[in-house]
Amino acid sequence: MLDNLISGLGIIFHWEHILAIVVGSSLGLVVGAIPGLTATMAVALILPMTFDMDFVTSIMLLVGAYKGGIFGGSITAILLNTPGTPASAATVLDGYTLTKQGKGVKALKMAKYSSTLADFCSDLVLIAVAAPLAAVALKFGPPEIAMLIAFSLTIVAGVAGKSIIKGLIAGTLGLLLATVGLDPIMTTRRLSFNIVELDSGISLIPLLIGLFALSEVLFQLGKKSETHEDQFVIKHSTLPADNRVSWIEFKRSLRTIIRGTAIGTGIGIIPGIGTGIASFMSYAQAKRASKTPEKFGQGSLEGIAASESGNSAVVGATFIPLLTMGIPGDIITAVIMGAFMIQGFIPGPLLFQDHAQIIYAIFIGFIICDIVYFVIGTIAMKYAAYLSKVPRGVLFPIVLVFCVVGSYAIQHSLFDIGIMVFFGIVGFFMIKFGFATAPLLIAFILSPIGEAALRQSLLMSGGSLIIFVTRPIALGFLILTLISIFGIMRSHHKRQGVN
C-alpha cells in the first residue's frame, strides 16, 4: 500500500488536478448553500463537464463538489434557518438559535472544524480498508455478484422515503427501464419500440440530470416564494468570544465529534442510508450522552458538532462499497459511479488490481479536498448567505442551460435532451406525489450488472438455481438478503402499529 501511496502522490500533484479540486469544492459549496439546490444536483450538473477530462481530474472535480456541497448546506442552515441540503437539517436546531443570539460566526466555525475533522478521519478509514476489502471481492464470480446485487437492491428500502411501497414502485420502474435496449446475451430488442436510439438503452446522464436537476427546478418553480426581506437581517455580535471557537469549547465538543465520525462512517459503509440519517442519529446520540441535554436546541455547540461530524463522515465511507464491490453507497456516489463508467473504469475489486496507483492518487485527492474546502469555507462564510437572495428568474434559467448542455454533450444527440426532459417531468411528478427518486436511479444502475451475472450463473449451472446455495459467498449474500427483507418488513409493520 505504501508504494501505491507514494506513486499516487506523484500523480495527484499536478496543477490540473488541484485546480479541479478547488473548482469542484467551490461550485459544490455555492450550490449546497442555495436552498433547494442540493449536493446531488451539484454533482449531477457538473458531471457533463467531465466527459473530455482526464479520469483523475474528473473524479476530483466531482468529489470536491460532493464534499463542498455537504458543507455548504450548513451555511444557510445556520444563518438563515434554511438547510441548503437535507444533510444539514439537524444543524438548524442549534445553529440558527446561535445566529439569533449574534453568534452565527461561532456556529459556522464549529461546523467547519467538525466537518473537516470528521471528513478527514472518514477518508483515512477509506484508505485503510478499501484495498483489503477489494482483495476479498476478487474472489467473486457471477453467482456471488448476482447475490451481492440482490442484497444491494434491498437498500432501496433505505432511500424509499416515508413510504416503502412507493419506494418499491420507483425501484421496480428503475429495473424495468434498465431492460430497455438490446438483450445482453441474445441481442434481441427489448422495449425499444423500434426506436434506434434506444437500442443501446436509456442514457444514464440525461436520465439522472432530468431526474434530479430538472425535476427540482420544475418543483421549485411550482412553489410560491415565502421569502421576506427581514429574514436576511442577521444579528452580529461585536464581542470577540462570540465570533470564535475557543480551544476549551472545541475540546468540550471533541468527544461528540469523534462519536459523530464513528456513526457517520459506519452509516456511510452501509449502502443507501445517507447523510441525513447520520446527522440526526449523531445528534440524538450526542444529546443522550451529554451532561447538559437541555441545552440542545437552545444554541449548543455540541449539537452543531454532532450534526456536522455525522453528515461529513459519511462522504468518504460511501466510497468503500463503491470502489470495493461496485455498489454506490448513496445517491451521489451512484452519480459518480456513472462518471467512472463513462471514463471506462468499472468500480469494483479489479480497480485495485489494474489501476491501484490511480485509485490511491484519488484517495490522496480526498485528503486535499478536505483542506481546500476548509480554506474556501472560511472565505465563503462572509458571503454565502447572500446566495439565497439570487432571484429565481436568474438562477433557474442558468440551471436549465446546464441541464440541456449536459444532456447533449455526451453523445451530441437531441434525443438525449428529450430523454432529460421526459425524466424531468417524471421526477417532478414523483416528488409531487411523494415517490423518492433515489430508488429508481439505484435500481437502474444495478440492474444490468445483476442481470448479466444472474444469466451467466444460470448458464454455468445449466439453468439450476442450486449454484446460489452451493457457493459459500453467494449463500452468505442470499442469507443477508433474506434477513434484510425480513428486517424491512418487521420495521414497516412496527411503524404501521405506531401510526
C-alpha positions as MATLAB code, in Angstrom:
seq = 'MLDNLISGLGIIFHWEHILAIVVGSSLGLVVGAIPGLTATMAVALILPMTFDMDFVTSIMLLVGAYKGGIFGGSITAILLNTPGTPASAATVLDGYTLTKQGKGVKALKMAKYSSTLADFCSDLVLIAVAAPLAAVALKFGPPEIAMLIAFSLTIVAGVAGKSIIKGLIAGTLGLLLATVGLDPIMTTRRLSFNIVELDSGISLIPLLIGLFALSEVLFQLGKKSETHEDQFVIKHSTLPADNRVSWIEFKRSLRTIIRGTAIGTGIGIIPGIGTGIASFMSYAQAKRASKTPEKFGQGSLEGIAASESGNSAVVGATFIPLLTMGIPGDIITAVIMGAFMIQGFIPGPLLFQDHAQIIYAIFIGFIICDIVYFVIGTIAMKYAAYLSKVPRGVLFPIVLVFCVVGSYAIQHSLFDIGIMVFFGIVGFFMIKFGFATAPLLIAFILSPIGEAALRQSLLMSGGSLIIFVTRPIALGFLILTLISIFGIMRSHHKRQGVN';
ca = [
       0.000    0.000    0.000;
       2.871    2.376    0.824;
       4.305    2.061   -2.692;
       0.917    2.860   -4.203;
       0.500    5.893   -1.925;
       3.910    7.243   -2.976;
       3.043    6.713   -6.651;
      -0.339    8.325   -6.047;
       1.369   11.422   -4.662;
       3.237   11.812   -7.933;
       0.000   11.532   -9.915;
      -2.243   13.831   -7.882;
       0.114   16.790   -7.525;
      -0.460   18.186  -10.993;
      -1.928   21.631  -11.407;
      -4.997   20.429  -13.305;
      -5.927   18.000  -10.523;
      -5.516   20.603   -7.792;
      -7.470   23.129   -9.872;
     -10.270   20.588  -10.303;
     -10.435   20.129   -6.518;
     -10.596   23.892   -5.946;
     -13.231   24.461   -8.649;
     -15.317   21.447   -7.602;
     -15.242   22.389   -3.922;
     -16.177   25.986   -4.732;
     -19.064   25.057   -7.016;
     -20.316   22.425   -4.589;
     -20.215   24.862   -1.692;
     -22.111   27.506   -3.654;
     -24.792   25.101   -4.893;
     -25.060   23.383   -1.499;
     -25.608   26.747    0.180;
     -28.589   27.575   -2.044;
     -31.754   26.084   -0.515;
     -33.325   23.605   -2.917;
     -30.120   23.001   -4.893;
     -28.601   20.003   -3.133;
     -25.156   18.434   -3.299;
     -26.710   15.775   -5.543;
     -27.754   18.453   -8.007;
     -24.274   19.992   -7.853;
     -22.638   16.701   -8.821;
     -25.280   15.964  -11.477;
     -24.810   19.378  -13.110;
     -21.011   19.182  -13.030;
     -20.825   15.628  -14.376;
     -21.267   16.558  -18.068;
     -18.263   18.906  -17.799;
     -16.008   15.914  -17.109;
     -16.519   13.968  -20.339;
     -13.349   15.185  -22.053;
     -11.237   15.401  -18.899;
      -8.528   13.127  -17.604;
     -10.003   10.456  -15.290;
      -8.355   11.685  -12.088;
      -9.245   15.305  -12.901;
     -12.889   14.429  -13.500;
     -13.245   12.418  -10.287;
     -11.536   15.131   -8.235;
     -13.934   17.716   -9.647;
     -16.914   15.598   -8.620;
     -15.548   14.617   -5.209;
     -14.790   18.284   -4.499;
     -18.380   19.160   -5.416;
     -19.682   16.370   -3.160;
     -17.668   17.435   -0.116;
     -18.208   21.156   -0.707;
     -21.935   20.633   -1.263;
     -22.430   18.809    2.024;
     -20.591   21.519    3.967;
     -22.265   24.343    2.020;
     -25.665   23.268    3.272;
     -24.657   24.143    6.823;
     -24.067   27.809    5.980;
     -27.671   28.708    5.204;
     -28.876   26.251    7.862;
     -27.036   28.288   10.466;
     -27.522   31.795    9.103;
     -30.995   31.598    7.579;
     -32.709   28.634    9.269;
     -32.844   27.048    5.810;
     -30.696   23.936    5.301;
     -29.146   24.013    1.843;
     -29.097   20.205    1.838;
     -31.046   17.541    3.788;
     -27.760   16.608    5.492;
     -27.824   19.922    7.377;
     -31.374   19.663    8.679;
     -30.213   18.805   12.212;
     -27.720   21.691   12.162;
     -30.646   24.128   12.074;
     -31.729   23.137   15.584;
     -28.786   24.831   17.312;
     -27.144   26.778   14.502;
     -29.919   29.246   13.822;
     -30.527   29.706   17.529;
     -26.917   30.833   17.903;
     -27.341   33.165   14.926;
     -30.325   34.835   16.609;
     -28.042   35.365   19.610;
     -25.474   37.094   17.385;
     -23.142   34.081   17.429;
     -23.568   32.917   13.844;
     -19.834   33.129   13.103;
     -19.057   30.950   16.122;
     -21.602   28.382   14.895;
     -20.155   28.421   11.386;
     -16.637   27.891   12.688;
     -17.703   24.923   14.804;
     -19.456   23.458   11.759;
     -16.301   23.947    9.707;
     -13.986   22.377   12.295;
     -16.183   19.361   12.995;
     -16.972   18.758    9.309;
     -13.337   18.860    8.232;
     -12.082   16.653   11.062;
     -14.827   14.058   10.556;
     -14.350   14.044    6.786;
     -10.585   13.595    7.197;
     -10.993   10.642    9.588;
     -13.538    9.035    7.264;
     -11.073    9.326    4.379;
      -8.392    7.602    6.461;
     -10.790    4.707    7.064;
     -11.411    4.541    3.301;
      -7.669    4.356    2.572;
      -7.114    1.714    5.261;
      -9.904   -0.740    4.443;
     -10.636   -0.332    0.720;
      -7.759   -2.430   -0.650;
      -8.199   -5.389    1.782;
     -11.932   -5.490    1.038;
     -11.209   -5.378   -2.686;
      -8.850   -8.361   -2.316;
     -11.712  -10.361   -0.816;
     -14.081   -9.178   -3.537;
     -11.721  -10.504   -6.234;
     -12.913  -13.992   -5.310;
     -16.376  -13.126   -6.595;
     -17.724  -14.892   -9.679;
     -21.097  -14.394  -11.424;
     -23.104  -16.213   -8.690;
     -21.534  -14.096   -5.941;
     -22.074  -10.896   -7.908;
     -25.696  -11.808   -8.638;
     -26.444  -12.377   -4.944;
     -24.497   -9.245   -3.983;
     -26.668   -7.196   -6.341;
     -29.797   -8.858   -4.920;
     -28.658   -7.821   -1.440;
     -27.761   -4.338   -2.687;
     -31.223   -3.832   -4.131;
     -32.625   -4.096   -0.613;
     -31.045   -0.679    0.063;
     -33.928    0.717   -1.974;
     -35.940    0.494    1.260;
     -33.371    2.718    2.951;
     -33.827    5.512    0.414;
     -37.545    4.982   -0.144;
     -38.612    7.932    1.973;
     -41.746    7.718    4.100;
     -43.441    5.004    2.033;
     -41.733    1.686    1.358;
     -44.463    0.797   -1.134;
     -43.764    3.910   -3.190;
     -40.044    3.224   -2.936;
     -40.553   -0.309   -4.262;
     -42.655    1.041   -7.125;
     -39.877    3.507   -8.011;
     -37.263    0.752   -7.763;
     -39.314   -1.563   -9.957;
     -39.623    1.215  -12.529;
     -35.834    1.560  -12.466;
     -35.422   -2.182  -13.064;
     -37.874   -2.011  -15.967;
     -36.146    0.996  -17.558;
     -32.799   -0.797  -17.339;
     -34.093   -3.555  -19.624;
     -34.704   -1.130  -22.496;
     -32.371   -1.857  -25.419;
     -30.677   -4.942  -26.765;
     -30.659   -8.125  -24.716;
     -27.077   -8.544  -23.373;
     -26.878  -12.218  -24.395;
     -29.399  -12.783  -27.199;
     -29.061   -9.217  -28.658;
     -32.800   -9.037  -29.327;
     -34.664   -5.749  -28.914;
     -36.487   -5.138  -25.636;
     -38.967   -2.315  -25.007;
     -37.309   -0.051  -27.548;
     -40.472    0.286  -29.723;
     -38.278    0.173  -32.853;
     -36.565    3.435  -31.845;
     -32.978    3.030  -32.986;
     -31.635    5.441  -30.354;
     -32.971    3.140  -27.620;
     -31.139    0.047  -28.885;
     -28.186    0.935  -26.652;
     -30.506    1.572  -23.728;
     -31.531    4.756  -21.953;
     -28.539    7.042  -21.446;
     -27.625    7.375  -17.794;
     -26.554   11.033  -17.792;
     -29.717   12.544  -19.350;
     -31.774   10.347  -17.031;
     -30.075   11.490  -13.853;
     -29.919   15.163  -14.915;
     -33.635   15.091  -15.643;
     -34.481   13.088  -12.552;
     -32.572   15.238  -10.079;
     -31.776   18.647  -11.571;
     -34.642   19.455  -13.964;
     -37.290   17.892  -11.729;
     -36.139   20.017   -8.782;
     -36.251   23.180  -10.891;
     -39.791   22.364  -12.004;
     -40.816   21.595   -8.429;
     -39.281   24.799   -7.049;
     -40.917   26.871   -9.778;
     -44.248   25.435   -8.722;
     -43.809   26.670   -5.164;
     -44.709   30.162   -4.065;
     -41.845   32.190   -2.701;
     -42.229   32.745    1.010;
     -39.035   34.763    1.427;
     -39.301   38.145    3.095;
     -36.568   40.725    3.249;
     -36.427   40.732    7.044;
     -35.288   37.117    7.019;
     -31.894   38.263    5.739;
     -31.176   40.621    8.624;
     -28.556   38.660   10.555;
     -27.502   39.710   14.027;
     -23.774   40.034   14.547;
     -22.157   40.296   17.957;
     -19.129   42.572   18.357;
     -17.716   40.536   21.244;
     -14.596   38.528   20.176;
     -15.724   35.494   22.210;
     -18.951   35.312   20.188;
     -17.051   35.140   16.887;
     -14.593   32.343   17.557;
     -14.484   28.829   18.950;
     -12.063   28.647   21.856;
      -9.842   25.645   22.472;
     -11.868   24.835   25.588;
     -15.114   24.854   23.590;
     -13.598   22.701   20.864;
     -12.117   20.280   23.391;
     -15.512   20.025   25.093;
     -17.043   19.007   21.750;
     -14.210   16.699   20.667;
     -15.784   13.549   22.111;
     -19.011   14.426   20.294;
     -17.098   14.885   17.017;
     -15.358   11.511   17.450;
     -18.687    9.825   18.183;
     -20.330   11.511   15.190;
     -17.410   10.470   12.987;
     -17.802    6.843   14.045;
     -21.565    6.940   13.468;
     -21.252    8.663   10.092;
     -18.501    6.322    8.897;
     -20.462    3.243    9.922;
     -23.595    4.511    8.204;
     -21.648    5.518    5.081;
     -20.284    1.987    4.658;
     -23.857    0.638    4.582;
     -25.271    1.463    1.128;
     -28.399    3.561    0.870;
     -28.785    5.191    4.287;
     -27.303    8.622    3.645;
     -26.122   11.803    5.329;
     -29.469   12.995    6.672;
     -29.980    9.922    8.849;
     -26.353   10.014   10.012;
     -26.744   13.650   11.016;
     -29.865   13.085   13.125;
     -28.547    9.823   14.610;
     -25.324   11.542   15.667;
     -27.310   14.437   17.118;
     -29.571   12.093   19.084;
     -26.633   10.120   20.492;
     -24.808   13.326   21.459;
     -27.870   14.620   23.305;
     -28.309   11.287   25.077;
     -24.655   11.237   26.186;
     -24.459   14.907   27.159;
     -24.356   16.063   30.765;
     -26.497   19.038   29.734;
     -29.027   17.642   27.226;
     -31.386   20.537   27.975;
     -29.036   22.882   26.082;
     -29.546   21.014   22.817;
     -31.847   23.033   20.596;
     -31.052   26.173   22.597;
     -27.774   27.019   20.864;
     -25.449   24.151   21.781;
     -22.071   23.957   20.025;
     -22.090   20.230   20.755;
     -25.317   19.922   18.760;
     -23.682   21.547   15.730;
     -20.573   19.398   16.154;
     -22.710   16.245   16.316;
     -24.755   17.046   13.232;
     -21.871   18.215   11.059;
     -19.470   15.429   12.041;
     -22.170   12.835   11.422;
     -23.068   14.017    7.909;
     -19.482   14.750    6.795;
     -18.090   11.394    7.942;
     -20.495    9.658    5.576;
     -18.792   11.111    2.494;
     -15.538    9.166    2.474;
     -17.166    5.987    3.757;
     -19.728    5.874    0.934;
     -16.881    5.204   -1.495;
     -15.902    1.987    0.309;
     -18.733   -0.151   -1.142;
     -18.457    1.692   -4.472;
     -14.751    1.082   -5.010;
     -14.533   -2.386   -3.492;
     -17.720   -4.002   -4.781;
     -19.181   -1.599   -7.334;
     -22.146   -0.698   -5.133;
     -22.930    3.022   -4.736;
     -23.001    3.959   -1.064;
     -25.550    6.719   -1.620;
     -27.267    8.628   -4.392;
     -24.287   10.929   -5.030;
     -21.827    8.055   -5.353;
     -24.332    6.482   -7.736;
     -23.931    9.573   -9.925;
     -20.134    9.448   -9.548;
     -20.274    5.763  -10.477;
     -21.645    6.939  -13.811;
     -18.542    9.123  -14.204;
     -16.309    6.099  -13.611;
     -18.152    4.121  -16.272;
     -18.076    6.958  -18.812;
     -14.293    7.084  -18.424;
     -14.029    3.302  -18.903;
     -13.315    2.444  -15.247;
     -15.720   -0.106  -13.763;
     -15.944    0.296   -9.964;
     -15.104   -2.922   -8.143;
     -12.177   -5.006   -6.938;
     -10.440   -5.074  -10.321;
      -9.803   -1.342   -9.979;
      -7.249   -2.079   -7.263;
      -5.682   -4.827   -9.323;
      -5.431   -2.898  -12.595;
      -5.278    0.764  -11.526;
      -4.021    0.790   -7.928;
      -1.794    3.849   -8.343;
      -4.607    5.916   -9.842;
      -7.025    4.885   -7.075;
      -4.526    5.848   -4.384;
      -3.969    9.169   -6.159;
      -7.723    9.737   -5.811;
      -7.520    8.779   -2.127;
      -4.859   11.434   -1.567;
      -7.094   13.819   -3.514;
      -9.807   13.184   -0.912;
      -7.466   14.494    1.797;
      -6.576   17.529   -0.312;
     -10.305   18.190   -0.799;
     -10.717   18.400    2.978;
      -8.009   21.057    3.210;
      -9.327   23.001    0.211;
     -12.949   23.205    1.323;
     -11.767   24.192    4.820;
      -9.982   27.180    3.281;
     -12.761   28.010    0.814;
     -15.367   27.621    3.543;
     -13.522   30.161    5.661;
     -13.646   32.678    2.817;
     -17.217   31.883    1.787;
     -18.752   32.234    5.239;
     -18.928   36.006    4.904;
     -20.777   35.987    1.586;
     -22.670   32.704    1.196;
     -25.802   33.911    2.994;
     -26.498   36.238    0.070;
     -26.797   33.258   -2.293;
     -30.349   32.859   -1.092;
     -31.132   36.321   -2.456;
     -30.388   35.317   -6.055;
     -33.713   35.763   -7.904;
     -35.265   32.579   -9.208;
     -35.648   34.286  -12.566;
     -31.851   34.389  -12.802;
     -30.926   31.152  -11.040;
     -33.220   28.634  -12.688;
     -32.552   29.624  -16.324;
     -28.842   29.084  -15.630;
     -29.580   25.635  -14.196;
     -31.766   24.803  -17.209;
     -28.945   25.737  -19.587;
     -26.628   23.386  -17.701;
     -29.244   20.628  -17.935;
     -29.608   20.979  -21.716;
     -25.890   21.320  -22.428;
     -25.021   18.441  -20.122;
     -27.550   16.105  -21.701;
     -26.484   16.993  -25.243;
     -22.734   16.860  -24.620;
     -22.297   13.139  -24.012;
     -23.446   11.919  -27.450;
     -24.281   15.197  -29.241;
     -27.822   13.931  -29.522;
     -31.072   15.885  -29.413;
     -32.724   12.619  -28.470;
     -30.846   12.705  -25.159;
     -32.272   16.166  -24.473;
     -35.713   14.638  -24.968;
     -34.783   11.866  -22.509;
     -33.715   14.511  -19.993;
     -36.967   16.440  -20.382;
     -39.026   13.256  -20.096;
     -37.351   12.200  -16.867;
     -37.506   15.758  -15.566;
     -41.290   15.559  -15.874;
     -41.298   12.040  -14.380;
     -39.151   13.252  -11.487;
     -41.403   16.263  -10.932;
     -44.493   14.089  -10.547;
     -42.570   11.623   -8.362;
     -41.612   14.435   -5.976;
     -45.108   15.911   -6.089;
     -46.772   12.622   -5.172;
     -44.207   11.507   -2.585;
     -42.195    8.989   -4.616;
     -38.465    9.005   -3.849;
     -36.326    9.264   -6.988;
     -33.234    7.603   -5.497;
     -34.635    4.009   -5.681;
     -35.256    4.446   -9.407;
     -31.675    5.505  -10.123;
     -30.061    2.873   -7.891;
     -32.149    0.088   -9.435;
     -31.416    1.437  -12.924;
     -27.653    1.325  -12.312;
     -27.503   -2.038  -10.522;
     -29.954   -3.938  -12.730;
     -27.714   -4.510  -15.789;
     -24.882   -5.816  -13.585;
     -27.238   -8.108  -11.709;
     -28.981   -9.359  -14.846;
     -25.720  -10.223  -16.587;
     -24.372  -12.023  -13.501;
     -27.636  -13.925  -12.971;
     -27.812  -15.152  -16.550;
     -24.136  -16.107  -16.586;
     -24.663  -18.058  -13.362;
     -27.603  -19.941  -14.853;
     -25.544  -20.728  -17.971;
     -22.780  -22.099  -15.713;
     -25.233  -24.327  -13.818;
     -27.325  -25.420  -16.778;
     -30.296  -23.420  -15.525;
     -30.180  -24.694  -11.925;
     -30.634  -22.291   -9.006;
     -28.643  -24.648   -6.771;
     -25.469  -22.777   -7.723;
     -26.502  -19.935   -5.410;
     -26.563  -22.168   -2.310;
     -23.559  -24.388   -3.069;
     -21.077  -21.489   -3.187;
     -20.404  -20.115    0.349;
     -20.103  -16.409   -0.515;
     -23.207  -16.456   -2.718;
     -25.099  -18.295    0.014;
     -23.934  -15.725    2.560;
     -25.296  -12.852    0.477;
     -28.547  -14.765   -0.101;
     -28.984  -15.145    3.658;
     -28.175  -11.455    4.190;
     -30.773  -10.579    1.554;
     -33.457  -12.622    3.310;
     -32.504  -11.145    6.700;
     -32.617   -7.643    5.224;
     -36.060   -8.235    3.693;
     -37.318   -9.646    6.994;
     -35.935   -6.631    8.875;
     -37.556   -4.211    6.438;
     -40.930   -5.928    6.731;
     -40.690   -6.008   10.522;
     -39.766   -2.336   10.684;
     -42.633   -1.474    8.330;
     -45.154   -3.360   10.475;
     -43.863   -1.632   13.619;
     -44.310    1.801   12.028;
     -47.822    0.866   10.965;
     -48.545   -0.223   14.531;
     -47.298    3.081   15.898;
     -49.360    5.018   13.378;
];
